[in-house]
Amino acid sequence: MPNTRSAAKRMRSNEWRHAQNLGVRSELETRWKKLVALSQKKGEPNDGGLKERARILVSKLDKAAVHGVIPYGRADRKKARIAKLLSKK
């Protein structure tokens, strides 16, 4: 239990930020899984929007790293894996 008003406010803001960050991380993971699934499909005409989805995911990874939701290294690693997926297709 916090002892001061400022500590109480900090707890409330931390809870709110934690909830926001969970949502962002969940969205990133969902987009990653959908991108991998789409890249493994055979015979997709016009790559099924794979490049556009990859572009959006890279943008969201960068934004999450800038805001401190995920570390920069993790964002860079995911972006490298996305580039590897696209080069295979």
C-alpha positions as a printed Julia matrix, in Angstrom:
89×3 Matrix{Float64}:
  0.0     0.0     0.0
  1.41    3.41   -0.91
  2.26    5.82    1.89
  1.92    9.1    -0.01
 -0.53   10.59   -2.48
  2.14   10.71   -5.18
  2.93    7.03   -4.66
 -0.78    6.2    -4.95
 -1.02    8.14   -8.19
  2.11    6.42   -9.5
  0.52    3.03   -8.79
 -2.62    4.01  -10.66
 -0.7     5.3   -13.65
  1.52    2.2   -13.69
 -1.55   -0.06  -13.73
 -3.03    1.91  -16.63
  0.24    1.86  -18.61
  0.67   -1.86  -17.92
 -2.78   -2.55  -19.38
 -2.02   -0.41  -22.45
  1.32   -2.13  -23.01
 -0.25   -5.58  -22.75
 -2.64   -4.64  -25.53
  0.17   -3.41  -27.76
  2.27   -6.53  -27.16
 -0.74   -8.74  -27.85
 -1.42   -6.94  -31.13
  2.23   -7.29  -32.18
  2.22  -11.02  -31.46
 -1.08  -11.54  -33.31
  0.16   -9.63  -36.36
  3.43  -11.63  -36.3
  1.58  -14.98  -36.2
 -0.73  -13.95  -39.05
  2.23  -12.8   -41.14
  4.04  -16.11  -40.63
  0.89  -18.08  -41.45
  0.32  -16.04  -44.6
  3.92  -16.46  -45.7
  3.67  -20.25  -45.43
  0.66  -20.51  -47.74
  1.51  -21.95  -51.13
  0.32  -20.54  -54.45
 -0.91  -17.18  -53.22
 -1.45  -14.84  -56.15
  0.07  -11.4   -55.57
  1.52  -12.6   -52.21
 -1.84  -11.99  -50.47
 -0.87   -8.59  -49.13
  2.19  -10.0   -47.39
  4.38   -6.97  -48.09
  1.75   -4.54  -46.89
  1.2    -6.52  -43.67
  4.94   -6.67  -43.13
  5.25   -2.91  -43.62
  2.54   -2.26  -41.04
  4.1    -4.68  -38.56
  7.54   -3.08  -38.93
  5.99    0.31  -38.29
  4.2    -0.93  -35.18
  7.38   -2.59  -33.91
  9.3     0.67  -34.3
  6.57    2.62  -32.54
  6.43    0.13  -29.67
 10.21    0.32  -29.23
 10.24    4.12  -29.24
  7.54    4.2   -26.57
  9.36    1.65  -24.43
  6.79   -1.12  -24.74
  9.43   -3.51  -26.09
 13.24   -3.22  -26.18
 14.93   -1.9   -29.32
 16.83   -5.17  -29.73
 13.65   -7.21  -29.82
 12.14   -4.88  -32.43
 15.29   -5.13  -34.55
 15.34   -8.92  -34.27
 11.68   -9.2   -35.32
 12.28   -6.83  -38.25
 15.22   -8.97  -39.4
 13.01  -12.05  -39.26
 10.33  -10.26  -41.26
 12.9    -9.36  -43.92
 14.02  -12.98  -44.01
 10.4   -14.12  -44.5
  9.91  -11.69  -47.36
 13.13  -12.71  -49.08
 12.01  -16.36  -49.11
  8.66  -15.56  -50.71
